[in-house]
Amino acid sequence: AESRAAFAHAVDYPSTWELDREVGGAMAALGAFATAAEHFAKIHEWDRVVECFAASGKRERALAVLDRELAAHPDHPRLLCALGDLRDDPACYERAWAASKRRDPRPARSLGRRYAAAGDWAAAAAWFDEALAARPQAPESWFNLGCARMKLAERAADGEKRDVELDAATRAFSRCATQEPDCGDAWANIAACKLRRRDFAGARSALEA
């Protein structure tokens, strides 16, 4: 034991901040939102605290945290996004996007999802593009962009426009599959796009991947 103790300083232990973030995320995934909120509060990740309170039905507590923190940090992008989530207000996401100087993908992703839910696929695709410009390593955003492009292909006025959108969808799903190779839905959608382009060999290759 003494010989091993001599090398203790060389072990790459995670910081207490990293541990609290990891434990908080795990507790939230399990539905233990009160415990998760405690861990996030320790590291001052107030947007995550708000999410936990909102998920557990404690809307008033969530708003109280936001009011307190936004009074001190009125242009904090993540807090503004949390406020947008609670109020279902796209203006909060747009304000967050401007406050982040187009560097934080969170508000762009939220706007993309909002427009997708409303069926405005062109706006959704534009916002997912913005989110990915800010952070390309995001398989879920690539997948969502691919879905938006597929929807635009379905509504295309002519064959040329449809093919352009199908090719864009294929590229997006391919980026998703590259970053997350086990995403079966991405491979299936690549195959679907290639079938519509009558690229049968490419479709088969995607399905066999």
Backbone torsions as a table, in degrees:
resi	resn	phi	psi	omega
1	ALA	NA	-40.0	-179.1
2	GLU	-64.8	-37.4	179.9
3	SER	-66.6	-36.3	178.3
4	ARG	-72.6	-34.6	-178.4
5	ALA	-62.4	-28.1	-179.4
6	ALA	-63.1	-22.8	-178.3
7	PHE	-103.6	10.1	-176.5
8	ALA	-60.4	-35.2	-177.2
9	HIS	-67.4	-18.9	-177.3
10	ALA	-87.6	-8.7	-178.8
11	VAL	-75.9	133.6	-177.5
12	ASP	-85.9	75.3	178.4
13	TYR	-74.2	142.9	175.0
14	PRO	-70.3	152.0	178.0
15	SER	-71.6	163.9	177.8
16	THR	-62.9	-31.4	177.2
17	TRP	-63.5	-44.7	179.2
18	GLU	-64.8	-39.4	179.7
19	LEU	-65.2	-44.4	179.4
20	ASP	-63.3	-38.1	178.6
21	ARG	-65.5	-43.2	-178.3
22	GLU	-67.4	-44.2	179.8
23	VAL	-66.2	-40.7	178.1
24	GLY	-60.1	-43.7	178.1
25	GLY	-63.6	-39.8	179.4
26	ALA	-66.2	-42.3	179.2
27	MET	-64.8	-40.0	178.5
28	ALA	-64.0	-40.0	178.8
29	ALA	-63.5	-29.5	179.3
30	LEU	-85.7	-6.4	-178.7
31	GLY	89.0	6.6	177.9
32	ALA	-89.1	71.1	-170.2
33	PHE	-69.2	-32.8	179.7
34	ALA	-64.6	-44.5	178.3
35	THR	-66.1	-41.6	178.6
36	ALA	-60.9	-43.0	-179.7
37	ALA	-60.9	-38.2	178.5
38	GLU	-61.4	-43.2	-179.5
39	HIS	-68.2	-41.2	179.2
40	PHE	-67.6	-34.5	178.6
41	ALA	-64.5	-35.3	179.8
42	LYS	-59.9	-33.2	-177.4
43	ILE	-105.2	13.3	174.3
44	HIS	60.9	31.9	172.9
45	GLU	-91.0	78.0	-169.6
46	TRP	-70.0	-28.1	176.5
47	ASP	-64.6	-35.8	177.8
48	ARG	-72.3	-35.2	175.2
49	VAL	-60.2	-45.1	179.8
50	VAL	-61.9	-42.5	178.7
51	GLU	-60.0	-40.9	-179.7
52	CYS	-66.0	-44.6	178.5
53	PHE	-62.6	-42.5	-179.9
54	ALA	-64.3	-41.6	-179.0
55	ALA	-66.0	-27.3	-179.8
56	SER	-95.8	10.9	176.0
57	GLY	81.5	12.0	-179.1
58	LYS	-98.2	64.0	-174.8
59	ARG	-62.0	-40.9	-178.0
60	GLU	-64.3	-40.2	177.5
61	ARG	-66.0	-37.9	178.1
62	ALA	-62.5	-44.8	179.1
63	LEU	-65.7	-35.9	178.9
64	ALA	-63.6	-42.7	177.4
65	VAL	-62.9	-43.9	179.9
66	LEU	-63.6	-44.2	179.4
67	ASP	-59.0	-42.7	-178.9
68	ARG	-66.5	-46.9	-175.2
69	GLU	-75.1	-36.0	178.7
70	LEU	-70.5	-26.0	175.1
71	ALA	-63.5	-34.9	179.6
72	ALA	-87.8	-31.4	-177.0
73	HIS	-133.9	74.4	-171.9
74	PRO	-65.3	-19.0	-177.5
75	ASP	-114.7	26.6	179.1
76	HIS	-76.0	115.4	-173.4
77	PRO	-56.8	-44.1	-176.0
78	ARG	-69.5	-36.3	177.1
79	LEU	-66.6	-38.8	178.0
80	LEU	-65.3	-36.4	176.7
81	CYS	-66.2	-41.1	178.1
82	ALA	-62.2	-37.7	176.9
83	LEU	-65.9	-39.9	177.0
84	GLY	-62.2	-38.0	177.6
85	ASP	-62.7	-45.1	-176.8
86	LEU	-68.8	-39.7	-175.8
87	ARG	-94.2	-5.9	-175.5
88	ASP	53.3	51.4	-172.8
89	ASP	-122.0	107.5	-179.2
90	PRO	-63.8	-23.5	179.3
91	ALA	-61.6	-31.4	178.7
92	CYS	-66.8	-39.6	178.4
93	TYR	-67.4	-40.6	179.5
94	GLU	-65.0	-38.9	176.4
95	ARG	-65.2	-40.2	178.4
96	ALA	-64.1	-40.9	179.6
97	TRP	-61.8	-43.5	178.1
98	ALA	-67.0	-40.9	-178.5
99	ALA	-65.1	-32.4	180.0
100	SER	-81.5	-2.8	-176.2
101	LYS	57.4	38.7	175.9
102	ARG	64.6	28.2	-178.3
103	ARG	-107.0	-22.3	-177.7
104	ASP	-97.7	118.0	-176.3
105	PRO	-73.2	-15.5	-174.1
106	ARG	-57.2	-51.6	-180.0
107	PRO	-64.1	-35.1	178.8
108	ALA	-66.2	-40.7	177.2
109	ARG	-62.1	-42.3	-178.7
110	SER	-63.9	-40.9	178.0
111	LEU	-67.7	-38.5	177.1
112	GLY	-60.2	-45.4	179.1
113	ARG	-64.5	-38.3	-178.4
114	ARG	-64.2	-45.6	179.4
115	TYR	-67.8	-34.7	177.2
116	ALA	-63.7	-42.2	179.2
117	ALA	-63.9	-29.5	179.4
118	ALA	-85.8	-5.3	179.8
119	GLY	82.7	11.1	177.2
120	ASP	-92.6	83.6	-170.5
121	TRP	-72.1	-30.2	178.0
122	ALA	-65.5	-46.1	178.4
123	ALA	-66.0	-39.6	178.4
124	ALA	-59.4	-47.8	-179.7
125	ALA	-61.3	-39.9	-179.7
126	ALA	-62.7	-41.4	-179.0
127	TRP	-73.7	-35.3	175.2
128	PHE	-65.8	-35.5	174.8
129	ASP	-60.4	-42.7	179.1
130	GLU	-63.4	-44.0	-179.6
131	ALA	-61.7	-40.0	-178.1
132	LEU	-75.5	-26.7	173.6
133	ALA	-66.5	-33.6	178.9
134	ALA	-77.4	-35.5	-179.8
135	ARG	-149.6	95.6	-176.5
136	PRO	-69.6	-24.4	-176.8
137	GLN	-83.7	74.6	-175.4
138	ALA	-150.7	85.5	-174.9
139	PRO	-59.1	-36.2	-179.5
140	GLU	-64.3	-38.9	179.0
141	SER	-68.3	-37.9	176.1
142	TRP	-62.9	-40.6	179.1
143	PHE	-63.7	-45.5	179.9
144	ASN	-63.2	-38.0	176.9
145	LEU	-63.8	-42.2	178.1
146	GLY	-60.5	-41.6	178.4
147	CYS	-62.8	-41.5	179.3
148	ALA	-63.3	-40.8	179.6
149	ARG	-67.5	-35.4	176.4
150	MET	-63.9	-40.9	178.0
151	LYS	-64.0	-39.4	178.1
152	LEU	-65.9	-34.7	177.3
153	ALA	-64.2	-38.8	179.2
154	GLU	-63.6	-30.1	-176.5
155	ARG	-100.0	6.1	-176.7
156	ALA	-62.5	143.3	-176.5
157	ALA	-77.1	-23.4	-179.7
158	ASP	-145.6	169.1	-176.2
159	GLY	-64.3	-36.2	-179.2
160	GLU	-64.6	-45.6	178.8
161	LYS	-63.7	-39.8	179.0
162	ARG	-60.6	-43.5	-178.5
163	ASP	-66.1	-37.0	177.8
164	VAL	-61.6	-44.8	-179.5
165	GLU	-69.3	-37.6	177.9
166	LEU	-64.0	-39.2	178.1
167	ASP	-66.7	-38.8	177.9
168	ALA	-66.1	-39.1	177.0
169	ALA	-63.7	-42.5	179.2
170	THR	-60.6	-42.6	178.8
171	ARG	-63.2	-41.0	-178.9
172	ALA	-66.2	-46.3	178.7
173	PHE	-65.1	-33.5	178.2
174	SER	-65.7	-39.3	176.7
175	ARG	-65.2	-39.3	176.7
176	CYS	-61.0	-47.6	-177.8
177	ALA	-66.8	-31.8	177.4
178	THR	-65.9	-41.8	-178.0
179	GLN	-80.5	-27.2	-179.9
180	GLU	-136.9	80.6	-172.4
181	PRO	-59.9	-21.9	-178.8
182	ASP	-87.7	6.9	-179.9
183	CYS	-79.8	93.3	-178.0
184	GLY	-61.8	-34.7	-179.7
185	ASP	-63.7	-36.1	179.0
186	ALA	-64.1	-46.3	178.7
187	TRP	-62.9	-40.1	179.3
188	ALA	-63.8	-38.9	-180.0
189	ASN	-72.4	-33.7	173.1
190	ILE	-59.4	-45.5	178.9
191	ALA	-61.4	-41.6	-179.6
192	ALA	-63.4	-41.9	178.7
193	CYS	-63.8	-41.9	-178.8
194	LYS	-69.0	-34.2	176.1
195	LEU	-63.2	-41.1	179.6
196	ARG	-66.7	-25.6	176.8
197	ARG	-90.4	4.3	179.8
198	ARG	62.0	30.2	174.5
199	ASP	-97.2	80.0	-172.8
200	PHE	-68.9	-36.5	178.7
201	ALA	-65.4	-42.3	178.9
202	GLY	-64.8	-38.5	178.3
203	ALA	-64.0	-43.8	179.7
204	ARG	-64.1	-40.4	178.9
205	SER	-61.2	-40.5	180.0
206	ALA	-66.2	-41.3	-179.4
207	LEU	-68.8	-26.9	-179.8
208	GLU	-89.9	-4.3	-176.3
209	ALA	-66.7	NA	NA
